Amino acid sequence: MMKVSLDVDIGGTFTDLFLSYDGKTAFTKTPTTEYNLSVGFMQAIKEAARQLNISVKDLLSSTDIVRYSTTIAMNTLLQRTGPKLALISTEGFEDIVPIGKGASWSDQLTFTEIRNLARIVKPEPIITRDMTIGVKERVNSRGEIVRPLDEEDFLEKLQYLVDKGARGFVVSLLFSYANPAHERRIAEIIRKEYPDFYLGAMPVVLSSEVTPKQNEYTRTVTTILNAYLHYSMWEQISGTGDELRNSGYDKVIMMVHNSGGMAEVFRTAAIQTFNGGPVAGLIGGANVGKTLGYDNIVVSDMGGTSFDLGLVVAGSSRFYQYHPLIDRWWVDMTVLETRSIGAGGGSIAWLNPVMGNRLEVGPRGAGSMPGPASYNLGGTEPTVTDADIILGYINPDYYHGGRMKLSRQKAASAIKEKIAGPLGIEVEEAALLIKKIVDANMGDTIAKETFLRGYKPADFILFAFGGAGPTHCCGYGPHAGINKIVVFPFSPVFCAYGSSTMDVLHLYEQSLRLPLLAAGDMSPFSEYDVFNNTVKNLQEKAIKDITDEGFAIDSIKFGLEIEAKYGGQLNILRFMSPLLFINSEDDVKKIYQAFENEYCRVYNRISAYPQGGVDVLNLILRATVDYPKPKLPTYPLAGEKPDHDAFKGEREAYWIEYNGFRTTPVYEAKQLKHGNIIEGEAVIEAEDTTIVLTPGYRLTVDKYNNFIIKKGG
């Protein structure tokens, strides 16, 4: 049984750690060190070891598992700091990415941006056209080689790419998912002609390995993104791995995947880590929701850089995106659905001259270096954190538990120079406007996400976490129409906690086109070996990967999902198959019935059309190993009135309800006990966050020492 687990989530501003150690827990936040992420990583471990009064070496040598999530992939893509890559395609198909699909010019843009037709452009390809070559080869849709690979022609074109400065190669050939022989041969040639000692380690990434599925556009784009993110991930993980090994940790490092599971780092494609932190928070929210008895939850994380949210409905977090957009690219992979906007403590407030000097907040952020103006590290832009200081919500002398001293004067100067002065208003009024705008942006996003899924926000409870979430939850929650909120003792590091609740999960996908039911007479599919052999091949890959990670074969649980559609219809549906293998006509009927039931649930029963036949398009094998989950400790009931030690004093804070500042009681979060009740207005300070309790709201401490916030009690 696992006793010690260490979970780390590296964000754009802070590095969060959650530690389970022999029944005890510890958590900490340290500034993210962008110049070398392993530095902040190890600082977090040292702080956690200090809390438990043990050495780092003793801690790491006894640790059973390290789980790791990061936003490095997102940052690399947004900032376009990846390596110069080359694309190798089938001759005649070199323009797949620039041509794109019909809606690629509008993908991931806001409604306002889409309406501005004079300015809208297609996304700029990550691999430019001059770094793309077409090779003479051809495989048909059945996987048959109809034109052998011309190796001499390829060698000439390969030399051209190297001379142009290629630092990595993406190979995406037509129908390679049906027969990857030519892609594999191209990789062999590249590695033979340009070994590591000649030009250094240049990755060769094959589409048949990243996503062996039909649709060349999404397959190519997915492979390009994976290659583009590969080097930054490798650089980060290798440095962190070296630090861990040198400090006594000798087991595997598990990476959190955006599919909702995790896998060993060397069996993780870089693109699978994209948005891993928010997904971990979503999984953690669903897990702790079961403990607390909540079925419908909005999981919200307001950190330093972004605001991330996801929905748990009927106890399940399984809202998947099967063709998600990453940056402005439509990719072919399975990810849990979360939503992110640029709204965090470090989000910059600015005046938009195009909109008549309208005040806006985000999406740009100040990061951890130099950070908000109040950090006094050279930042000059006003941020949400600076506004919170001016409004009296954040104590500049107790930020990060007093380990970071903030400057109220710097915060006021930045807001005055950039916002208040140009608008002709007072600094406090400008700070209030910043708070109102960021709260409204987050609240509107929550309302939109719930309504678009067919739900009412009022039917949900809000989990507020991240360093800034508890500070603003009484603003953005009610704005969305949610009046019951939960803040956890570990809210500042909730995404790191979330990864501690995740299971090992690998997904293996393969395109396979076959008629489950024939059109017309609806006769069931009978070539069982074609279906079964594909599943067995995926199982063999899963068993090898998971046993290499140190898990027993009998601990692996398999599940099969199928993508299928009715003949003559466009809608493709993904559903869970009741069976792994097909051995009889009854098995085919059971699988069809599962498809029909899900299709009718999603599209309406009148849409079912078995007379048109049913085509299977893709198989997705889920291989899972259950992992122990940390349990929330319980505490004895105390009185409703907080102890004297919990009261820290008073300070002036601004309350919208009173249109001004009022003397406000301040409490110490760690001194509050089960049963304590605090009536708003109040400020509750923890080392790494601050709860701002507005007038009309009541905070009650439950048996897990969670803070339950309700309107009117």
C-alpha positions in Angstrom: 0.0 0.0 0.0 1.3 3.4 -0.9 2.2 5.6 2.1 4.0 8.5 0.6 3.0 10.5 -2.5 4.3 13.8 -3.7 2.2 15.9 -6.2 3.5 19.0 -7.8 1.7 21.5 -10.1 3.9 24.1 -11.8 1.9 27.2 -12.8 2.9 30.4 -14.5 3.3 32.2 -11.2 3.6 29.6 -8.4 4.7 26.0 -8.0 2.3 24.1 -5.8 3.0 20.9 -3.8 0.7 18.5 -2.0 2.3 15.8 0.1 0.8 12.7 1.8 3.3 11.3 4.2 2.3 8.3 6.3 -1.1 9.6 7.1 0.0 13.2 7.4 -0.4 15.9 4.8 1.6 19.1 4.0 1.3 21.6 1.2 3.3 24.6 0.1 3.6 27.2 -2.6 6.8 28.7 -4.0 7.4 31.2 -6.8 7.8 29.5 -10.2 11.4 29.9 -11.4 11.0 30.3 -15.2 14.7 30.3 -15.9 14.9 26.7 -14.4 11.7 25.1 -13.2 13.5 22.5 -11.2 14.7 25.2 -8.8 11.2 26.2 -7.7 10.3 22.5 -7.7 13.0 21.6 -5.2 12.3 24.7 -3.1 8.7 23.4 -2.7 10.0 20.0 -1.6 12.4 21.5 0.9 9.6 23.6 2.4 7.3 20.5 2.7 10.1 18.5 4.3 10.6 21.4 6.8 6.9 21.3 7.7 7.2 17.6 8.6 10.5 18.1 10.3 12.4 15.6 8.1 15.3 15.9 5.7 14.7 16.1 1.9 16.7 12.9 1.4 14.7 11.0 4.0 11.5 12.3 2.4 12.4 11.5 -1.2 14.0 8.1 -0.4 10.7 7.0 1.2 8.4 8.5 -1.5 6.5 5.9 -3.5 5.4 8.2 -6.3 5.9 11.7 -7.7 3.1 13.1 -9.9 3.7 16.1 -11.9 1.5 18.6 -13.8 2.6 21.7 -15.6 1.6 24.6 -17.9 5.0 24.6 -19.7 3.4 23.2 -22.8 0.8 25.9 -22.9 3.4 28.7 -22.3 5.7 27.3 -25.0 2.9 27.3 -27.6 1.4 30.7 -26.6 4.9 32.4 -26.7 6.0 30.4 -29.8 9.4 29.6 -28.2 9.6 26.0 -29.6 12.3 24.8 -32.0 12.4 25.2 -35.8 10.7 22.1 -37.2 10.4 20.5 -40.6 7.3 18.7 -42.0 7.6 15.7 -44.2 4.4 14.8 -46.0 3.3 12.8 -49.1 4.1 14.6 -52.3 1.1 16.7 -53.4 -0.2 17.1 -49.8 2.4 19.7 -48.6 -0.3 22.3 -48.0 -2.6 20.4 -45.7 -2.0 22.6 -42.7 -2.0 26.1 -44.5 -5.3 25.1 -46.3 -6.8 23.8 -43.1 -10.4 23.2 -42.8 -13.4 25.4 -43.6 -13.7 27.1 -40.2 -10.0 27.2 -39.3 -9.9 31.0 -39.8 -12.4 31.4 -36.9 -11.3 28.6 -34.5 -10.8 29.7 -30.9 -11.7 33.3 -31.6 -14.2 35.3 -29.7 -17.5 36.4 -31.2 -16.3 39.9 -31.4 -13.1 38.9 -33.2 -15.1 36.8 -35.7 -17.3 39.7 -36.5 -14.3 41.9 -37.3 -13.8 40.4 -40.8 -11.4 43.1 -41.9 -8.8 42.0 -39.4 -9.4 38.3 -39.1 -6.7 35.9 -40.5 -6.0 32.2 -40.5 -3.6 31.0 -37.9 0.1 31.2 -38.9 1.4 27.5 -39.3 3.9 26.5 -36.7 6.0 24.9 -39.5 6.4 27.4 -42.4 5.9 26.3 -46.0 9.6 26.6 -46.8 10.3 23.9 -44.1 7.8 21.5 -45.7 8.7 18.8 -48.2 6.7 16.2 -50.0 8.2 12.7 -50.5 7.5 10.4 -53.4 5.5 7.5 -51.9 1.8 6.4 -51.6 -0.2 4.1 -49.4 -3.9 3.7 -50.1 -6.8 3.7 -47.7 -6.5 -0.1 -47.2 -2.9 0.1 -46.2 -1.5 -1.2 -49.5 1.7 0.3 -50.8 0.9 1.6 -54.3 4.1 3.7 -54.7 7.3 2.6 -52.9 9.2 5.3 -51.0 11.9 6.9 -53.3 14.7 7.1 -50.8 17.2 8.9 -53.1 14.7 11.7 -53.6 14.0 11.9 -49.9 17.7 12.1 -49.0 18.1 15.2 -51.3 15.2 16.9 -49.7 16.3 15.9 -46.2 19.7 17.6 -46.8 17.7 20.8 -47.8 15.8 20.7 -44.5 19.0 20.3 -42.5 20.7 23.2 -44.4 17.6 25.3 -43.6 18.2 24.8 -39.9 15.7 22.1 -38.9 15.9 21.1 -35.3 13.3 18.3 -35.4 11.2 16.4 -38.0 7.4 15.7 -38.2 6.5 12.9 -40.5 2.8 12.7 -41.5 2.1 10.6 -44.6 -1.2 9.9 -46.2 -2.9 6.8 -44.7 0.0 6.0 -42.5 -2.4 5.0 -39.8 -3.3 2.0 -42.0 0.3 1.1 -42.8 3.2 3.0 -41.1 6.0 1.3 -43.0 7.1 4.4 -44.9 7.0 6.7 -41.9 9.1 4.2 -40.0 11.6 4.0 -42.8 11.9 7.7 -43.1 12.7 7.8 -39.3 15.4 5.2 -39.8 17.0 7.2 -42.6 17.0 10.4 -40.6 18.6 8.7 -37.6 21.2 7.0 -39.8 22.2 10.1 -41.8 22.1 12.5 -38.8 22.9 10.6 -35.6 23.0 12.4 -32.2 26.7 13.1 -32.3 26.4 14.8 -35.7 23.7 17.5 -35.1 22.6 16.7 -31.6 19.3 15.0 -30.5 16.7 16.1 -33.1 13.4 14.4 -32.4 11.7 12.5 -35.3 7.9 12.4 -34.5 5.7 10.1 -36.5 1.9 10.7 -36.9 1.4 6.9 -36.9 2.7 6.8 -33.3 1.2 10.0 -31.9 -2.4 9.5 -33.3 -2.9 6.5 -35.7 -6.2 7.8 -36.9 -7.8 8.9 -40.1 -8.2 12.6 -41.2 -4.9 13.8 -42.3 -5.4 17.5 -41.2 -6.0 16.8 -37.5 -3.5 14.0 -37.5 -0.8 16.2 -38.9 -1.6 19.2 -36.6 -1.6 16.9 -33.5 1.8 15.5 -34.5 3.2 19.0 -35.2 2.1 20.3 -31.8 3.6 17.3 -30.1 6.9 17.8 -31.7 6.9 21.5 -31.1 6.3 21.0 -27.3 8.7 18.0 -27.1 12.0 19.8 -26.5 10.7 22.2 -23.8 9.1 19.2 -21.9 12.3 17.1 -22.3 14.5 20.0 -21.0 12.2 20.6 -18.0 11.7 17.0 -17.0 15.3 15.9 -17.5 16.5 18.7 -15.1 13.8 17.9 -12.6 14.5 14.2 -12.8 18.2 14.8 -12.2 17.5 16.9 -9.1 15.2 14.2 -7.7 17.6 11.4 -8.3 20.5 13.3 -6.8 18.3 13.9 -3.7 17.4 10.2 -3.1 14.3 9.5 -5.3 14.8 6.4 -7.5 11.3 5.6 -8.7 9.3 6.8 -11.8 7.9 10.3 -12.3 4.3 10.2 -13.4 2.9 13.0 -15.7 -0.7 14.1 -15.4 -2.5 13.8 -18.7 -5.3 16.0 -20.0 -7.3 12.8 -20.5 -7.8 12.5 -16.8 -5.2 10.0 -16.0 -1.4 9.8 -15.7 1.5 7.8 -17.1 5.2 7.5 -16.6 7.1 10.5 -18.1 8.8 8.6 -20.9 5.5 7.2 -22.0 3.9 10.6 -22.2 3.5 12.6 -25.4 4.2 16.2 -24.8 0.8 17.2 -26.1 -0.9 15.0 -23.4 0.4 17.4 -20.7 -1.3 20.4 -22.2 -3.7 21.8 -19.6 -2.8 19.0 -17.2 -3.1 21.2 -14.1 -6.7 22.3 -14.6 -7.7 18.7 -15.4 -6.1 17.5 -12.2 -8.2 20.1 -10.3 -11.3 18.8 -12.0 -10.6 15.2 -11.1 -9.8 16.3 -7.5 -13.1 18.3 -7.3 -15.1 15.2 -8.4 -13.3 13.1 -5.8 -13.7 15.4 -2.8 -17.3 16.1 -4.0 -18.2 12.5 -3.3 -16.8 12.8 0.2 -18.8 15.9 0.9 -22.0 14.7 -0.8 -22.1 17.2 -3.7 -23.1 15.9 -7.1 -23.2 19.1 -9.2 -20.0 21.2 -8.9 -18.4 24.1 -10.7 -14.7 23.6 -10.1 -12.9 27.0 -10.3 -9.2 27.8 -10.0 -8.1 31.4 -9.9 -4.4 31.4 -9.9 -1.8 34.0 -10.7 -2.1 33.7 -14.5 -5.4 32.2 -15.4 -8.9 31.3 -14.3 -9.8 27.7 -15.1 -13.1 26.0 -14.6 -14.7 22.6 -15.2 -18.1 21.0 -14.4 -18.9 17.9 -12.3 -22.4 16.7 -13.1 -24.1 13.9 -11.2 -20.7 13.1 -9.6 -18.9 12.7 -12.9 -16.2 14.9 -14.4 -16.3 13.0 -17.7 -17.1 15.8 -20.1 -14.7 15.0 -22.9 -13.6 17.0 -25.9 -12.8 14.5 -28.7 -11.5 17.1 -31.2 -10.4 19.9 -28.9 -8.8 23.2 -30.0 -5.3 23.9 -28.7 -4.3 27.4 -29.4 -6.0 27.8 -32.8 -5.5 24.3 -33.9 -8.0 21.5 -34.2 -6.4 18.3 -32.9 -7.4 14.6 -32.8 -7.1 13.6 -29.2 -9.2 13.0 -26.1 -9.1 15.5 -23.3 -11.3 16.4 -20.3 -13.1 19.6 -21.0 -12.1 22.6 -19.0 -12.3 26.3 -19.8 -9.5 28.9 -19.3 -9.4 32.6 -19.5 -6.7 35.2 -18.7 -8.1 36.2 -15.3 -5.8 35.7 -12.3 -4.1 37.6 -9.5 -1.4 38.7 -11.9 -3.7 39.7 -14.8 -2.8 43.2 -16.0 -5.3 46.0 -16.0 -5.1 48.2 -19.1 -6.9 50.9 -21.1 -7.9 49.8 -24.6 -7.5 52.7 -26.9 -9.3 51.0 -29.7 -12.4 50.9 -27.5 -12.2 54.5 -26.3 -9.8 53.8 -23.4 -12.1 51.2 -21.9 -10.7 49.5 -18.9 -9.9 45.8 -19.4 -8.3 43.1 -17.3 -6.2 40.4 -18.9 -5.5 38.3 -20.7 -1.9 39.4 -20.4 -0.4 38.5 -17.0 2.7 39.7 -15.1 3.9 36.2 -14.2 6.1 35.6 -11.2 9.1 37.6 -12.6 8.7 40.6 -12.4 5.1 40.0 -11.2 2.6 42.6 -10.1 3.9 46.1 -9.3 3.5 45.4 -5.6 6.0 42.6 -5.8 8.7 45.3 -6.0 10.7 43.3 -8.5 10.6 45.7 -11.4 7.0 45.3 -12.5 5.2 48.5 -13.5 1.8 47.2 -14.7 -1.2 47.3 -12.4 -2.7 43.9 -11.7 -5.6 42.3 -9.8 -3.3 41.6 -6.9 -2.4 45.3 -6.7 -6.1 46.3 -6.7 -6.8 43.8 -3.9 -4.1 45.4 -1.8 -5.6 48.9 -2.3 -9.1 47.6 -1.4 -7.8 46.2 1.9 -8.4 42.5 1.0 -4.7 41.4 0.9 -2.4 42.2 3.7 0.9 43.2 2.0 2.9 42.1 5.1 1.4 38.6 5.2 1.5 37.6 1.6 2.7 34.1 1.2 2.7 33.8 5.0 4.9 36.9 5.3 7.7 35.3 3.3 7.0 37.9 0.5 6.6 41.5 1.5 4.5 43.5 -0.9 4.5 47.2 -1.5 1.2 49.1 -1.2 2.9 52.2 -2.5 4.1 50.5 -5.7 0.6 49.1 -6.2 -1.0 52.5 -5.8 1.6 54.2 -8.1 1.0 51.7 -10.9 -2.8 52.0 -10.7 -2.6 55.8 -10.5 -0.2 56.1 -13.5 -1.8 53.5 -15.8 -5.5 53.6 -14.9 -6.7 56.3 -12.4 -4.8 59.2 -13.9 -5.8 58.7 -17.5 -9.4 58.1 -16.4 -9.5 61.1 -14.0 -10.6 59.0 -11.0 -9.2 58.1 -7.6 -6.9 55.1 -7.1 -9.4 53.4 -4.9 -12.2 53.8 -7.5 -9.8 52.4 -10.2 -9.0 49.4 -8.0 -12.7 48.7 -7.4 -13.3 48.8 -11.2 -10.5 46.3 -11.7 -12.1 44.0 -9.2 -15.6 44.4 -10.7 -14.3 43.6 -14.2 -12.3 40.5 -13.3 -15.2 39.2 -11.2 -17.6 39.8 -14.0 -15.4 38.1 -16.5 -15.1 35.0 -14.4 -18.8 34.9 -13.4 -19.9 35.3 -17.1 -17.6 32.4 -18.1 -19.2 30.2 -15.4 -22.7 31.1 -16.5 -21.9 30.6 -20.2 -20.3 27.1 -19.6 -23.2 25.9 -17.5 -26.0 27.2 -19.8 -24.3 25.9 -22.9 -24.4 22.4 -21.3 -28.1 22.7 -20.6 -27.8 23.4 -16.8 -28.6 26.3 -14.5 -25.8 27.7 -12.4 -28.1 27.9 -9.3 -28.2 24.1 -9.3 -24.4 23.9 -8.7 -22.1 24.5 -5.8 -18.9 26.4 -6.3 -15.5 25.0 -5.3 -13.1 28.0 -5.1 -9.4 27.4 -5.1 -6.1 28.7 -6.4 -4.3 31.5 -4.6 -6.8 34.1 -5.7 -10.0 32.1 -5.9 -11.0 32.5 -2.2 -10.3 36.2 -2.4 -12.8 36.7 -5.3 -15.2 33.8 -5.0 -17.9 36.0 -3.3 -17.7 38.2 -6.3 -17.6 35.8 -9.3 -19.8 33.1 -7.7 -22.9 35.3 -7.1 -22.3 37.0 -10.4 -22.8 33.6 -12.1 -25.9 32.9 -9.9 -24.2 30.5 -7.4 -24.6 31.3 -3.7 -23.0 28.3 -2.0 -19.2 28.1 -2.0 -16.6 25.8 -0.6 -13.0 26.8 0.2 -10.6 24.1 1.3 -7.6 24.3 3.7 -5.6 23.2 0.7 -7.3 25.5 -1.8 -4.1 27.3 -2.7 -2.7 24.0 -4.0 -5.9 22.2 -5.0 -4.6 21.1 -8.5 -1.7 19.4 -6.8 -4.1 17.7 -4.4 -6.2 16.7 -7.4 -3.4 14.8 -9.0 -3.1 12.7 -5.8 -6.6 11.4 -6.5 -5.9 10.3 -10.1 -5.5 6.8 -11.4 -3.0 5.5 -13.9 -4.7 5.8 -17.2 -3.5 5.2 -20.8 -5.5 5.7 -23.9 -4.7 3.8 -27.1 -6.5 4.7 -30.3 -6.6 3.1 -33.7 -8.7 3.9 -36.8 -10.7 0.9 -38.0 -13.5 1.2 -40.5 -16.0 -1.7 -40.6 -19.8 -2.0 -40.9 -21.2 -3.0 -37.5 -24.6 -3.3 -39.3 -25.0 -3.4 -43.0 -27.1 -0.8 -44.8 -30.5 -2.0 -45.9 -31.0 -5.5 -44.3 -29.1 -4.4 -41.1 -27.2 -7.7 -41.1 -24.6 -7.8 -38.3 -20.9 -7.7 -38.8 -19.3 -11.2 -39.0 -15.5 -10.7 -39.5 -14.8 -10.8 -35.8 -11.0 -11.3 -36.2 -10.5 -7.9 -37.7 -12.1 -6.2 -34.7 -10.6 -8.5 -32.1 -7.0 -8.4 -33.5 -7.1 -4.6 -33.4 -8.2 -4.6 -29.7 -5.5 -7.3 -28.9 -2.8 -5.2 -30.5 -3.8 -2.2 -28.4 -3.9 -4.4 -25.3 -0.4 -5.6 -26.0 0.8 -2.0 -26.1 -1.0 -1.2 -22.9 0.4 -4.2 -21.0 4.0 -3.4 -22.1 3.7 0.3 -21.1 2.0 -0.3 -17.7 4.1 -3.3 -16.6 7.2 -1.3 -17.5 6.0 1.3 -15.1 6.1 -1.3 -12.3 2.4 -2.5 -12.1 1.2 -6.1 -12.3 -0.7 -7.3 -15.3 -3.7 -8.3 -13.1 -4.0 -4.8 -11.8 -4.9 -3.4 -15.2 -8.6 -2.8 -16.0 -9.6 -2.5 -19.7 -12.5 -0.6 -21.2 -13.3 -0.1 -24.9 -14.8 3.0 -26.4 -16.0 3.1 -30.1 -16.5 6.0 -32.5 -19.3 5.2 -34.9 -22.0 6.8 -37.0 -25.2 5.9 -38.9 -24.8 5.5 -42.6 -25.8 8.6 -44.5 -25.5 10.8 -41.3 -22.7 13.2 -40.4 -22.8 12.9 -36.6 -20.0 10.7 -35.2 -20.7 9.4 -31.7 -18.3 8.0 -29.1 -19.7 5.5 -26.7 -18.6 2.9 -24.2 -18.7 -0.6 -25.6 -20.2 -3.3 -23.2 -17.7 -5.8 -24.6 -14.0 -5.9 -25.4 -14.3 -8.5 -28.1 -16.9 -9.8 -30.5 -17.5 -13.5 -30.6 -21.1 -13.9 -31.8 -24.0 -12.1 -33.5 -25.4 -11.4 -30.0 -22.2 -9.5 -29.1 -22.7 -7.3 -32.2 -26.3 -6.6 -31.2 -25.2 -5.7 -27.7 -22.7 -3.2 -29.0 -25.2 -1.8 -31.4 -27.8 -1.4 -28.6 -25.2 0.6 -26.5 -24.6 2.8 -29.6 -28.3 3.4 -30.2 -29.0 4.2 -26.5 -26.3 6.8 -26.4 -27.2 8.2 -29.8 -30.8 8.7 -28.8 -29.8 10.2 -25.5 -27.6 12.8 -27.3 -29.5 13.5 -30.4 -33.1 12.3 -29.8 -34.7 8.9 -30.5 -36.1 10.0 -33.8 -32.6 10.4 -35.1 -31.8 6.6 -34.9 -31.5 5.2 -38.4 -30.4 1.5 -38.3 -31.7 1.0 -41.9 -28.7 3.1 -43.1 -26.3 0.8 -41.4 -23.8 1.6 -38.7 -20.1 2.3 -39.5 -17.4 1.8 -36.8 -14.6 4.4 -37.4 -12.2 4.3 -34.4 -11.4 2.1 -31.4 -10.2 3.6 -28.2 -8.8 1.2 -25.5 -8.7 2.6 -21.9 -6.2 0.9 -19.6 -6.5 1.8 -16.0 -4.8 1.0 -12.7 -6.6 2.1 -9.6 -4.5 4.2 -7.1 -5.2 4.8 -3.4 -6.8 8.2 -2.8 -6.0 10.4 0.2 -8.8 10.8 2.8 -9.8 14.1 4.3 -9.1 14.1 8.1 -12.0 14.9 10.4 -11.9 17.2 13.4 -14.0 17.4 16.7 -16.9 19.9 17.0 -16.1 23.2 18.7 -18.4 26.1 19.5 -19.9 28.6 17.0 -17.8 31.4 18.3 -14.1 31.3 17.1 -11.4 31.2 19.8 -9.7 34.4 20.8 -6.5 33.2 19.1 -8.4 33.2 15.7 -9.0 37.0 15.9 -6.1 38.9 14.3 -7.4 42.4 14.6 -9.1 44.8 12.2 -8.3 46.8 9.1 -10.1 49.1 6.6 -11.5 47.2 3.6 -13.8 48.4 0.8 -17.3 46.9 0.5 -19.4 47.5 -2.5 -22.5 47.0 -0.4 -21.6 50.1 1.7 -20.0 52.1 -1.2 -16.9 52.6 0.9 -14.3 51.4 3.4 -15.4 50.0 6.7 -13.4 48.7 9.7 -13.4 44.9 9.2 -12.5 42.0 11.5 -9.6 39.8 10.3 -9.3 36.1 11.3 -6.5 33.5 11.1 -7.7 30.6 9.0 -5.7 27.9 10.7 -7.1 28.9 14.1 -10.7 28.3 13.0 -12.3 25.1 14.1 -15.2 22.8 13.2 -18.5 24.5 14.0 -17.1 28.1 14.0 -19.3 30.6 12.3 -18.3 34.0 10.9 -20.7 36.6 9.6 -19.6 38.8 6.7 -18.1 41.3 6.3 -14.8 39.7 7.3 -11.4 38.8 6.0 -9.9 35.4 6.8 -6.2 35.1 6.2 -4.3 31.9 5.4 -0.6 31.7 4.5 -1.2 31.3 0.8 -4.6 32.8 0.3 -7.2 35.2 1.7 -10.9 34.6 2.0 -12.9 37.8 1.5 -16.4 37.3 3.1 -18.8 40.0 1.8 -21.7 41.4 3.8 -24.8 39.1 3.8 -22.7 35.9 3.6 -22.0 33.5 6.4 -18.9 31.2 6.7 -19.2 27.9 8.6 -16.4 25.5 9.3 -17.3 21.8 8.6 -15.9 18.7 10.2 -13.1 18.5 7.5 -12.1 22.1 8.4 -13.5 23.2 5.0 -15.1 26.7 4.8 -18.7 26.6 3.7 -19.9 30.0 2.5 -23.6 30.7 2.0 -25.7 33.7 1.4 -27.8 34.6 4.4 -26.5 31.5 6.3 
